[in-house]
Amino acid sequence: MDFSPRSQKIVSMLLESSDPVKEQALADALGLSKRTIQRELEAVDYGLRPYHLSLIRKKRVGVQIQGSVENKQALHKELKIDQDIDFTNIEERRRYLLLELLRDRTPQKLITFADRLGVSEATIASDLESLQDWLRQNHLEIIRRPGFGIVLEGKEVDYREAVNRFINENSEGFYSLDRFQRQELIEKSFSSPSHAGILSLLNKDTIIKVIDVLDAMDEPYFKRMTDNAYVALVIHIAISIDRIQKGGIAEPKKELNTDKKDLASLQLAKKIHKAMERAFQIQIPQVEISYLQVHIQGSKKDYSTSTMVDEYLNQVDDQQIQMVHRMIERFDSKYQYDLEQDDIFVRGLLIHLQPVLIRLQNHLNIFNPLLKDIQDQYPEVFAKCKEAAKVITEETGYEIQDEEIGYLAMHFGAALERLHEMKTYTRIVRIGVVCASGFGLARLMETNLRMILPDSVELVPLGTNDIDQASNIDFFVSSFDLNHPQLDSIRVNPLFTEDDISRIRKKIEEYSHVYKETSVQKGIGQMMNQIASTAISIKEMLANYRQFDLPADIHFDQLVEQLSKEMSGDAKAIAAKITSREKLSSQVIPELGICLLHCRTQSIQEPIVWVCQSSMGQFRHSSLSPSKAVVWMIAPEDEHIQIHLDVLGAISSAFVSSPAFLHTIQTGTKTTILMELERILQNYFYQIIDQKRRTA
């Protein structure tokens, strides 16, 4: 932005007026002479050109800025950002300078920055020198040429990576967007005053279009990427397209460091390349495919199943295995043996290491939103991981960023926690997680707790009718009062506040050291019967699946009445049970965007799972808002009731543990939802078999 503070005030006045403003009126308002205003207007006219605006000056009429409303609004927004920055603050001033260097790669004069920021040229020169170290980490350099000005020099790909890094470091939360709510959150991020200047490096429409294109591709590979890795891919593509449209072409490298065995990433890069060319109607150079492949290979992935882990580990070479063992030894030799016996840790570290090497070899940045928390809360682990990371430096020659070390600390820290739990004598504490049916909200709460509490805790979902018959339960957790004075219970928020978790952990500590007799293991015959009954329950559930498209303004009671009538059993009894449950506490879960309606009844013979979606994408009536889907789950009260509850509970748990499943429930067709249900229930069935085998 080439406006001095004085020019900025003139431009602001002109933008805020719908009519021409006379030069004398500008002079009077700003306390300047008319001649000074005339000189400033010449500079204003030049400064408006990059914004596709022009200055119209008519005698006896006045001065007016001419151009589209959109361009005027964009300029007005930038002016406001500049005016809000405290340029006396050295950090704010230097961050602004860095932003301007990245935003505009044309030569700039020191005097221009000095006038704009209200400081001396010497101060600007000192500020620019202080930015050199940051830029050199991305292989860029500020070059000063007498009579020409200052300019940012370096390769196009390094410039793009520097833009990516700047956004990482200065727009807190942007890279942590939930991929399934990304469009709403991106809109919010671009409208945030704290992000406005930073995100001016990006084109919002380009980002949203990139997301739409990737959505339409529906690639399974994307589902294996962590949320922040997926958002980073979106930003990488958006920056590339924006730069190509502005003439910034990436230079070919003789050889990029990629995993030659990973052909899937190359094929995906080619698909993305073609899809973006079609969507943006531009020709994207072939070299961009290689950079896309590097970015994909360097992204963090979510290996959530053992099959995916095994597939990956089959490709790991001996050098990486040796590197991991050396890192463990360097971390702390006294823990070396125990850590190397932790299969979860070693496999996880091996999986993490490959994309780290790709990122280092190709100078890719990574953002760790938890870095500060890790450094503050686990300083010793972080310091030891910094030492362990030197093994990677010794092997590759690359220095490791703190962001990468933070992710290593998460792996090592989790392993140390498991080791501590193993070496501390405790017994299993059984917690009853209570809701009306035992498989609705109780399962969601159970899933949340399972991700927080240690393996030494057994969580048992229970309905209110099961409490009296429940055996070997140490204490109960519920979102409403149980009204059982003789029971030890904690009332909690269904999504668990920090205070809730603290109280639960305290109870666990109390009970974990209290001796208690354990039950006798079950016979093989009974286990086989349970496995067979589980298979039948799953088969019936999938066979009975139905889907409904309902009006957006339907009321809770109307929906319950309509679905109850679709049941083969006593409609009034089922509706009464659902409505009674709603009175205990709302079954709408705003954080997940679903309404979970559930009960158990003797009037049906087979378990039911149905999904209702709104024709408008979201239910609007206050009794169901902001649900994007209503899930209807009914369990028959027969001899296999506990098995039905467990199977239905596995579905409830998946709403929390699998964002892909939740998104499909909210937006998918009958076919895609059935496919996801089959996947969830198949995984659950295999877990049951494995669990029975281990306890036999």
Sequence and secondary structure as in RCSB ss.txt:
>XXXX:A:sequence
MDFSPRSQKIVSMLLESSDPVKEQALADALGLSKRTIQRELEAVDYGLRPYHLSLIRKKRVGVQIQGSVENKQAL
HKELKIDQDIDFTNIEERRRYLLLELLRDRTPQKLITFADRLGVSEATIASDLESLQDWLRQNHLEIIRRPGFGI
VLEGKEVDYREAVNRFINENSEGFYSLDRFQRQELIEKSFSSPSHAGILSLLNKDTIIKVIDVLDAMDEPYFKRM
TDNAYVALVIHIAISIDRIQKGGIAEPKKELNTDKKDLASLQLAKKIHKAMERAFQIQIPQVEISYLQVHIQGSK
KDYSTSTMVDEYLNQVDDQQIQMVHRMIERFDSKYQYDLEQDDIFVRGLLIHLQPVLIRLQNHLNIFNPLLKDIQ
DQYPEVFAKCKEAAKVITEETGYEIQDEEIGYLAMHFGAALERLHEMKTYTRIVRIGVVCASGFGLARLMETNLR
MILPDSVELVPLGTNDIDQASNIDFFVSSFDLNHPQLDSIRVNPLFTEDDISRIRKKIEEYSHVYKETSVQKGIG
QMMNQIASTAISIKEMLANYRQFDLPADIHFDQLVEQLSKEMSGDAKAIAAKITSREKLSSQVIPELGICLLHCR
TQSIQEPIVWVCQSSMGQFRHSSLSPSKAVVWMIAPEDEHIQIHLDVLGAISSAFVSSPAFLHTIQTGTKTTILM
ELERILQNYFYQIIDQKRRTA
>XXXX:A:secstr
    HHHHHHHHHHHH SS B HHHHHHHHT  HHHHHHHHHHHHHHHGGGT EEEEETTTEEEEES HHHHHHH
HHHHHHHHHS TTSHHHHHHHHHHHHHH  S B HHHHHHHHTS HHHHHHHHHHHHHHHHTTT EEEEETTTEE
EEES HHHHHHHHHHHHHHHSTTGGG  GGGHHHHHHHHHH HHHHTGGGGS HHHHHHHHHHHHHH  HHHHTB
 HHHHHHHHHHHHHHHHHHHTT      S     TT HHHHHHHHHHHHHHHHHHT    THHHHHHHHHHHTS 
B   SHHHHHHHHTT  HHHHHHHHHHHHHH GGGHHHHHT HHHHHHHHHHHHHHHHHHHTT     TTHHHHH
HH HHHHHHHHHHHHHHHHHH     HHHHHHHHHHHHHHHHHHHHHHS    EEEEEEESSSSSHHHHHHHHHH
HHS TTEEEEEEEGGGTTT  S  EEEESS    TTS EEE  TT  HHHHHHHHHHHHHHHTS         HH
HHHHHHHHHHHHHHHHHHT EEEEE TT  HHHHHHHHHHHSSS HHHHHHHHHHHHHHS  EETTTTEEEEEEE
ESS SS EEEEEEETTSS  STTTTT SEEEEEEEE STTHHHHHHHHHHHHHHHHH HHHHHHHHH  HHHHHH
HHHHHHHHHHHHHHHHHHHH 
